[in-house]
Amino acid sequence: MSPAERYINEVLDIMQTNALHRDSIAWPKVREQALARARGAKTSFETYPAIAYALTQLNEHHSFLQLPDSLPEERKKAIHSEMWKGLPRPQPDRKASPFSPSSAMEGHLDGWNGKIFARVVVPQCIMPHAELGKNAPSLQDFAEKLHRIVMDLQVHKPHGWIIDLRGNGGGNMWPMLAGIGAVLGEGDLGKFVNPDLTQTSWFYRAGKAGTRWGTGQQSISASIDREPFALSPLPPVAVLFDRGTASSGESVAVSFAGRPRERSFGEHTAGFTTANMPFPLSDGAVLYLSTSVLADRTGKVYGDGIDPDMLIPEPETRPAAGQDAAIRVAEDWLAQQGDQ
């Protein structure tokens, strides 16, 4: 067996063992077709189109292959083009969000009906490097910056909070949770539900976000270096999301679902409410596989996105300041919430 054949067989083995819908996939056919597409490949890079084909057969649209950092950008573009040439790709049935991509982290103080509200725009938290350790500085900076925004806004003692996830296309959920954790509140925030129905909780506590298993063991995935603080009692919070809220952006939305004094506004999200697990490969690429679906702290499972508590259809283009209907309705609701 050539190195290229060995490589793609290893990738297919990972898929067959770990993919979310592994028990309902015709693996002999998928493997036969993938190996046929990789026939003649001499390097692992030349197997990527065959791997892309296999990814389209997993009965979901969240898994993907991240190319090695060692490849020049132009080569990556050429490989991506070759990977998806002639393969079916899911076509969005809705227009793009006017807030996509959300990449600027912002904190605002809004006045409405004689009250002050803190509004935090939580953008996507991307990981540009396939070598996971290289992303650590930027992920830490994201969490610290978001936490600092919350701290600065809290000084003004706002009556309530708006967490704006519109256009947040995802990336890494953990710095988002660690940074916004004071508004989320401490405790278990949701669960990863595996195909065998076993569950793993994710949580926030004292500046740390991570996972906890049924055995009681836990793993910290992001934390704040500075002394964390807590909001007590938990203030009312309005969460905004839309069709551009995807993947880890949806994970943050699920983390707020079921929280006391929380209400969501906007549109149905993008439908990537599955958890992706990274599988580093021998050539520096990383296979990200959907391995579980998300459930909120109440146990409600989200198989295909999240519906808001109150539907607020979005305009075609980003609204001007002061004319954002979702913010206005959210502030109306917050203004009606009494102090505790």
C-alpha positions in Angstrom: 0.0 0.0 0.0 1.4 3.4 -1.0 1.7 6.2 1.5 -1.2 8.1 -0.2 -3.4 5.0 0.0 -2.4 4.5 3.7 -3.2 8.1 4.4 -6.7 8.1 2.9 -7.6 4.8 4.6 -6.6 6.3 7.9 -8.8 9.3 7.3 -11.7 7.1 6.3 -11.1 5.0 9.4 -11.4 8.1 11.6 -14.7 9.1 9.8 -16.2 5.6 10.2 -15.3 5.4 13.9 -16.3 9.0 14.9 -18.8 10.6 12.5 -22.1 11.7 14.0 -24.2 9.6 11.7 -21.7 6.7 11.4 -24.3 4.0 12.0 -26.5 5.0 9.0 -23.8 5.5 6.4 -23.1 2.9 3.7 -19.4 2.7 4.5 -18.4 0.0 1.9 -19.7 2.2 -0.9 -18.3 5.4 0.5 -14.9 3.8 1.0 -15.0 2.2 -2.5 -15.9 5.6 -4.1 -13.3 7.6 -2.1 -10.5 5.1 -2.9 -11.4 5.2 -6.6 -11.2 9.0 -6.6 -7.8 8.8 -4.9 -6.4 6.2 -7.3 -3.1 7.3 -8.7 -2.5 9.8 -5.9 1.2 10.0 -4.9 1.0 12.4 -2.0 -1.5 13.0 0.8 -2.4 16.4 -0.8 -3.6 14.6 -3.9 -6.1 12.6 -1.8 -7.9 15.7 -0.6 -10.5 15.7 -3.4 -11.4 12.1 -2.4 -11.6 13.2 1.2 -13.9 16.1 0.2 -16.1 13.6 -1.5 -16.3 11.4 1.6 -17.3 14.5 3.7 -20.3 15.0 1.5 -21.5 11.5 2.4 -21.7 12.1 6.1 -25.3 13.2 6.1 -24.5 16.6 7.7 -22.8 19.8 6.4 -20.5 20.8 9.3 -17.5 18.6 9.0 -14.5 19.9 7.0 -10.8 19.4 6.3 -8.4 22.2 7.3 -5.3 22.2 5.1 -1.8 22.2 6.5 -0.2 25.5 7.6 2.9 24.5 5.5 1.0 25.1 2.2 1.3 28.5 0.6 -2.0 30.4 0.4 -2.2 30.2 -3.4 -1.7 26.4 -3.2 -4.5 26.2 -0.6 -6.8 28.1 -2.9 -6.0 25.8 -5.8 -6.5 22.7 -3.7 -9.8 24.0 -2.3 -11.0 24.6 -5.8 -10.0 21.1 -6.9 -11.5 19.5 -3.8 -15.0 20.8 -4.4 -15.0 20.7 -8.2 -18.1 18.7 -9.4 -19.1 17.8 -5.8 -22.6 18.7 -4.5 -22.5 21.5 -1.9 -25.5 22.5 0.2 -27.0 25.7 -1.1 -28.4 28.1 1.5 -32.1 28.6 1.2 -31.9 32.1 2.7 -30.0 35.3 1.9 -26.9 36.1 3.7 -27.3 38.0 7.0 -26.7 41.7 6.7 -24.5 41.3 9.8 -22.2 38.7 8.3 -19.4 38.3 8.8 -19.4 39.6 12.4 -15.7 40.2 13.1 -15.5 43.3 15.3 -15.9 42.9 19.0 -17.8 45.9 20.4 -19.3 47.2 23.7 -22.0 49.8 23.8 -24.2 51.6 26.4 -27.7 52.3 25.2 -30.3 54.4 26.8 -34.0 53.6 26.5 -37.0 54.5 28.5 -34.9 56.1 31.1 -32.7 53.0 31.6 -29.2 52.0 30.6 -28.5 48.8 28.8 -25.1 47.2 28.1 -24.8 45.7 24.6 -22.0 43.4 23.6 -21.3 42.3 20.0 -19.6 38.9 20.2 -18.0 38.2 16.8 -16.7 35.0 15.3 -13.5 33.6 16.9 -11.6 32.0 14.0 -8.6 29.7 14.2 -6.5 30.4 11.1 -3.9 27.7 11.9 -4.2 24.0 11.4 -1.5 23.5 14.1 -3.8 24.0 17.1 -1.1 25.4 19.4 -0.4 28.3 17.1 -3.9 29.6 17.7 -3.5 29.9 21.4 -2.3 33.5 21.6 -5.1 34.9 19.5 -7.7 32.8 21.3 -6.5 34.0 24.7 -6.5 37.6 23.4 -10.1 37.2 22.3 -11.3 35.9 25.7 -9.4 38.7 27.6 -10.7 41.4 25.4 -14.3 40.2 25.6 -14.0 39.9 29.4 -12.6 43.4 29.6 -15.5 44.9 27.6 -18.0 43.2 30.1 -16.0 44.6 33.0 -16.0 48.1 31.6 -19.7 48.1 30.8 -20.6 46.7 34.3 -19.1 49.8 35.9 -22.1 51.7 34.7 -24.5 49.3 36.4 -26.7 48.6 33.4 -30.3 47.5 34.0 -29.9 44.6 31.5 -27.7 43.2 28.8 -27.9 42.5 25.1 -25.6 39.9 23.7 -25.5 40.3 19.9 -24.5 37.1 18.1 -25.9 38.1 14.7 -23.5 37.3 11.9 -21.3 35.3 14.2 -20.2 32.5 11.9 -18.5 30.5 14.7 -14.9 29.4 15.1 -13.9 28.5 18.6 -16.7 28.6 21.3 -14.5 28.5 24.3 -12.9 32.0 24.3 -16.4 33.4 23.7 -17.8 31.6 26.7 -14.9 32.5 29.0 -15.1 36.1 27.9 -18.9 36.5 28.3 -19.2 34.1 31.2 -20.0 36.8 33.8 -23.2 37.5 31.9 -24.0 33.8 31.3 -23.6 32.9 35.0 -21.9 30.0 36.5 -22.7 26.3 36.1 -23.5 23.9 33.3 -24.5 25.7 30.2 -25.3 22.8 27.8 -24.6 19.2 26.8 -22.9 17.5 23.8 -25.2 14.5 23.0 -23.4 11.6 21.3 -25.0 9.1 18.9 -25.1 6.5 21.8 -27.0 9.2 23.8 -24.2 9.6 26.3 -23.7 13.3 27.3 -20.9 15.6 28.2 -21.6 18.9 29.8 -20.0 22.2 29.0 -19.7 24.8 31.8 -18.5 28.2 32.9 -17.1 28.9 36.4 -14.8 31.6 37.8 -13.4 32.7 34.4 -13.0 29.2 33.1 -14.9 27.4 30.3 -14.7 23.7 29.6 -16.2 20.3 29.6 -17.2 17.9 32.3 -17.8 14.2 32.0 -20.2 12.0 34.0 -17.2 10.7 36.0 -16.7 14.2 37.4 -13.5 14.8 35.4 -13.3 18.1 33.7 -11.1 19.8 31.1 -10.6 23.6 30.8 -10.6 24.9 27.2 -10.3 28.6 27.9 -9.8 30.8 30.9 -9.3 34.5 31.9 -5.9 35.3 33.3 -7.1 38.2 35.4 -9.2 37.9 38.4 -12.8 37.1 37.2 -15.9 38.7 38.6 -19.5 37.6 38.8 -22.7 39.5 38.3 -25.0 38.9 41.3 -27.9 38.7 41.0 -27.9 37.6 37.4 -29.3 40.6 35.3 -31.9 40.2 32.6 -30.3 39.4 29.2 -31.6 39.6 25.6 -29.8 37.4 23.1 -29.9 38.4 19.4 -29.1 35.9 16.7 -30.0 35.4 13.0 -29.5 33.3 9.9 -25.8 34.3 10.0 -25.3 32.9 13.5 -23.6 29.5 12.9 -21.5 26.8 14.5 -19.8 28.1 17.7 -22.0 31.2 17.5 -25.0 28.9 17.8 -23.2 27.1 20.7 -23.1 30.4 22.6 -26.8 31.0 21.9 -27.6 27.5 23.2 -25.5 28.3 26.3 -27.9 31.2 27.1 -31.0 29.2 26.4 -32.8 28.3 29.7 -30.8 30.8 31.7 -33.0 32.7 34.2 -34.2 36.1 33.0 -33.2 35.4 29.4 -35.1 35.9 26.1 -33.9 35.6 22.5 -34.8 37.7 19.5 -34.1 37.5 15.8 -34.3 34.7 13.3 -33.7 31.0 13.0 -29.9 30.3 13.0 -27.8 28.7 10.3 -28.3 25.1 11.4 -24.8 24.0 12.5 -25.8 22.9 16.0 -23.4 20.1 16.1 -20.0 19.9 17.8 -16.9 19.4 15.7 -13.9 17.4 17.1 -10.4 18.0 15.6 -8.4 15.0 14.4 -4.9 16.1 13.5 -3.5 14.2 10.5 0.0 13.1 9.8 0.7 15.7 7.1 -0.4 18.7 9.2 -4.0 18.8 8.0 -6.8 18.6 10.6 -10.0 16.7 10.0 -12.9 18.4 11.9 -15.8 15.9 12.3 -19.2 16.5 13.7 -19.5 14.0 16.5 -22.4 15.2 18.7 -25.5 17.4 18.7 -26.1 20.3 21.1 -28.6 20.4 24.0 -29.2 23.3 26.3 -29.1 23.3 30.1 -32.7 22.1 30.2 -32.0 19.1 28.0 -33.7 20.5 24.8 -31.8 19.2 21.8 -31.1 21.4 18.8 -30.7 19.3 15.7 -31.0 22.0 13.1 -30.5 25.4 14.5 -32.3 27.5 17.0 -35.5 29.4 16.9 -35.7 32.7 18.8 -38.3 33.3 21.5 -39.5 36.3 19.4 -39.1 36.4 15.6 -37.7 39.6 14.3 -37.2 39.5 10.5 -34.1 41.3 9.3 -33.9 43.9 6.6 -32.0 43.4 3.4 -29.1 45.6 4.5 -27.6 46.4 7.9 -29.9 49.0 9.6 -28.6 52.4 10.5 -27.9 53.3 14.1 -31.1 53.8 16.1 -33.1 51.9 13.5 -32.3 48.3 14.4 -35.7 46.6 15.1 -34.2 43.7 17.0 -32.3 45.9 19.4 -35.3 48.2 20.0 -37.6 45.2 20.8 -35.0 43.7 23.0 -34.6 46.9 24.9 -38.4 47.2 25.3 -38.4 43.8 26.9 -35.4 44.6 29.2 -37.1 47.8 30.3 -40.0 45.8 31.6 -37.9 43.5 33.7 -37.8 44.4 37.4 -34.8 44.5 39.6 -34.0 41.5 41.8 
